[in-house]
Amino acid sequence: MLADRAAAGPLELTLFDGVIGADWSWSQRDEAMARRILATSPPSARTLVVAGNAHTPIRPTELGVPMGARLAGQRPGTREIQISYGGGSFYN
């Protein structure tokens, strides 16, 4: 999908995660990420946001209010895509 989009013309890249306060909740971090995306993407722009599955739902979850829900509240028509990851491990 990205290759097809890139062939259509230049892409803009926004890095939306950033420094957060030690006392911030998970929802506050996701709200900050959504604000960064909204600040750099005009309402008329088609925007693809790539993030982990916990951040993409467009409704509140057991973790809190995810970035996707914040974006959907400001940009009607926002959709979420869940990725099925392969096996492996990571350090977080």
N, C-alpha and C positions, 0 to 999 in steps of 0.2 A: 504494500500500500504506500509506504513512504517513497519507494523508488518511482512509482507512478506519479505521485504528487510532486516530487522533485523534478521530474521530467517536464511538468507543466510550467515550471518557473521557479524563481528563487523562494526559499523558505526562510522564515524568521525563527530564531531559536530563543526561548526564554527559559532560564534556569529559575525555578520558582521556590525551591526549598531554601531556607536561610537560617540565620542565627535566631534562636529563641531564648526566652528567659527560663531560668532553672525552675521557676514556679508555674510555668505554662502547662495547661492541660493539653491532652491530645487534640481536643476540639479547637483550642486556641491556635495550635500549630497549623491545623488544616485551614482555619479561617485566614491565617496570614498567607498561606500558600495561594488560596483562592484570590485574595486581594492582589497579590503580585501578578497573577495571570490576568485578572480583569484590568489592571492598570496598564498592561502592555498589549492588550488585544482589544481593538475597538469592537463594539457590539455587532457591527456588520461583518466582521471577519469570521471565516471558518477556522476553527482552532482545534487541533488535536493535542490533548494533554495526556502524556504517558506517565503513569504513576502506579504504585502497587495497589493490589485489589482492595486493601483496607481503606484507601483514600478515594476510590472512584465511585462508590454507591451514591445515588442521587436522593437517597432518603437517610434519615438518621439510623444508626446501627447501635449495637450494644456498646461500642467503643465511644460513641458520641455523635457529633455532627461532622461528617466527612467533608473533605474539599469538594467532592462532586455535588453534594447537596447544596453547598454554598454557591457553587457556580450555577446550578439549576435554578436557584432562587433569583439570580440576576439575569440569566440567559435562558428564557423558555426554549424548549426543544433540545436541551442538553440530554445526551444519552450516555449510558455507562456500558463499558465492555469489560467483562471479566476474563482474565487470561488464565488458562490452565498451564501451570508451570510443570516442567519435568522434575524428576527427582534430583536430589543433591543436598547440599548443606551450605550454610552461610554463618557468618559471625555478625552479630548486631549489637 
